[in-house]
């Protein structure tokens, strides 16, 4: 039996694009100083990179269980068009995008950059963590993403990432606003820190944190309805070190705290979760 979902108003692709554009704030360029680590260098007509990445974090937002994954990575860029499996595998001249995917650069100014793209959203499986038993799966879909960034002074960036479920499979719209600080410590070493505020519309928060009547019957959780609002705040830090012209190692850590309705969801066991990541990239 398929799990009951709260009915959603019919949403056309044009309306989804409107939601995406309307939810966008100013944000930042990928390179924020005149100095850049050797791994970046001047952009060419094309670039490519391969590598792998190890991550450890909560099995799902708010879960008390953790998962460690090892994933290969690939990134390609030709002119203004780029494709990457993860944001960590971005190449020269392409702004990193959380979750990777296809990206077309709309603006590439010294301060203002903007890009429109698509990425695969794997959704969520009931088997991802014990807390989700009886809640069913969130279907995988394609997300349309708009990112806009603005470079401030002294290495600061203001950046927004906003996505909408392009196929209307229940993922809704979500995004985050980030304040980022970049610092080049040497020609080969760069570090970065960021503070982010995340949000979601009613459909997104209902899919990931709400409980509908059918889910309540199967799981034993109380019926929990969500509305649009803030979702979480996070602090992250990362570093990248160019071993030589082509090889780069990187790592990072972050803490995310669920807030508002998301934090009060019966699915949440830990309001605050942390994650670690590390990887190796070879650039052609």
N, C-alpha and C positions, 0 to 999 in steps of 0.2 A: 504494500500500500504506500502510495506517495504521501509524503508529509504535507499537511495543509499549510499554505502560505497566506499571509494577509494580502488581500487583493490590492494591486497597485493600479493607479490611474494609467490609461494608455499613454505611452511615451514614444514619440517619433524620434528618428535619428536627429532631426533638426533641433528638437527640444533638448536632446542630450547634449548636442554641441553648445546650445545656449547655456545650459547648466554649467558646462565645463568652462566656458568663457566668463560667465558671471562669477564663478567661484575663484577666479585667479587674482592674486596679488602680485606686487613687484617682487623680483628676486635677482639672482646674481650670475655673473659670468664665471666660467670655469677657471680661468687664469686671472688672478687678481693682483699680481705684482709684475714689475718689469723683469724681475729675476724669475727663472723657472728651472726646475730640476732638469738634469741632462736627459731624463727619460722622455720629456715632452719635446723639447727642441722645436724648430720651425715646422709648421704644418706643411705637408706635401699634398699633391692632388689626391692621393689615396694612402691609407694606412691599414695595418692589420695586426692583431695580437691574439695569442692563445695562452692558456694557463690553467690553473686550478685554484680552488678556494675551499677552505675548511671553515665551517660555522658551527657555533653551539649557542642554543637559545631555547626559550620556551616552545613547547610543541604547538601551541596556539596562543593567541593573546589572552593573558590571565590564567594560563594553565600552570599547575604546580609541577608538571613533568617537563623534561628537557630532551632535546634531540640534537645529535651531532651529525652533520652531513659533509660529504666530500663531493664537490661538483666541478666538472671541467668548465672552462670558459672560452668564449670566442668573441672577437669584435672585429668589425670591418667598417671602413669609411671610404666613400668616394664623393669628393666635393662636399656638398651640404647634406648628403644622405649617409646615415650611419646605422649599423645593426649590431647589437651586442646581447649576449646571453645574461649578463649581469652588469650592474652599474660599475662595479669594480674593474671591469675589463674595457673601459672606454679607451679610445685611441687619440692620438694627437689631433687637435682641431675639433674634437667632438666633446660636448659637455656630458659629463656622467649623468645617467638617469637611473633612479632607483628602480630596480626590477628589470633593467635592460629593455630590449625591444627595438623596434624600428623608430627612427627619429629623423625628421627633416628640419634643418635650421631655417627659421623664418627671418631672424635678425641676428647679425653678428657684429654689433658695434663694440667700441672700446669699453663701454659701460653696460649697455643694454643688450641682452641676448634673449631670444625666444625660440621655442621649438615645439612642433606638433608631431605626435607619434602614436604608435600602437604597441601594446605589450600583451603577452599572454598572462592571464590571471588564473592560477591553478585552483582557485576557490578554496574549499575546505572539506576534508573528509571526516566523517563521524569517527573513524578509527584513529584520527590524529592524536587524540588524548582521551583519557578516561572520562573527563568532565563532559565530553560531547556525546556520550552514548545516549541514543534515543532521539537525538536532535536532527538526524539526517545530514546529507551533504549539501554544501553550497556549490552550485554548478560552476565548472570552469568556463571562462569567457574571454573575450578580447576587450581590453580597455583602451579607450581613446585618451591620450594624455596631452595636456598643455603645460609647458614649463616656461616661466618667465623669470629672468634674473637681472639684478642690477648691482653693479660694482660700486661700493662706497669707497671711502678713503682708508688708508692704513691697513689694507688687506681684508677689510670687512665686506661681506656680501649679504644682500637680502634676496631670498629666493623662494619661489612657490612652485609646488608640484600638485596638479589637480587632475584627477582622472574620472571617467564616467564609463559605466558598463555599456559598450557599443552595441551589444547583442540583446540587451534587455533581459538578462537571465537572473536578475535578482541581486546583482552586486551593487547597484546604486552608484552614487557619486561620493568620492572622498578625496581628501587632499591634505596638504600640510604647508605651513609657512615656516621658513627657517631663517635664522640669523647665523651666518657662518663666518669664521675667522680662519684665514689661511696664513701660513708663515713658512717662508723658505729659509731653512737653517744653513744650507750649504748648496752648492751646485747639484748635489745628488740627493739631498734629504729635504723633504717637506712634511709639515704636520698640519692638521686641520682640526678644529673643534666646531660644534654646532649645537644650537638649542632649537627645538622644533615644537610646534603646536599643531596637532592633528584634529581633523573634523570629519564628519560623515553626515550624509542625508538620512532621512528616515529609513529608506530601503536598505542602505548599507548597514546601519547600526542594527536594524531588525534581523538581517540575515546572520550577522556575526555575534550579536549579543542578546537578541530578543528570543522569546519563547512563545510560539503560537499555540492554539488549543490542541492541535494534533501532536505537536512536540511535547506539550505538557502531559498528555495522556500516556505517551510512550516512555518518557524519561522520568516522570515524577516531579519535575520542576514546576513551579507556579507559572501561570501565564504572565508574560512580561512584554509589554508593548513599548517600543522605542519611538522617539521623535528626533528630528535633526538636531545636531549640536556638536560640542567639542568631544573628542574621543580620548586624547592622550597628550602628554608632554614628554619630551625625551631630551637627553643630553648625550652626545656622542663625541668621540675623539678618535683620530686615526693618523697614520703615518705611512709614507711611501719612501723607499730608498732604492735608488738606481745602482745596481751592482756594477753595471757597465752600460754601454750604449743601448743594449737590447734587453737585458734582464733586469727586472724590478721585483722587489719583495714589498709586501704591504701588510698592514694589520690594523685592527681597530677594536673598540669596545664601546658599549652604550648601555644606558639605563633608560627604561621607558616606564612611565606611571600612567595607568588608566585613570581617567577622571570622569565626572558627571555620571550620566546614565550607564555608560559602559562599565564603570567601576562598580556599580551597584547590581550588575547582572548576576543572576544565580549561577552562571557558567564560570564566573571569575573566582579563582582560588587565591591567586596572588595578584594584587593590584600593581605591584612593582616587579618588573622582570629585567634581567640583564642578558647581554649577548656578547660573544667574542667572535672574531674572524681573523683569518690570516691567509695569505695566498702568494703565488708566484706567477709572474707574467713574462712572456717573451714577445717582444715587439719586432715586427719585420721591417 
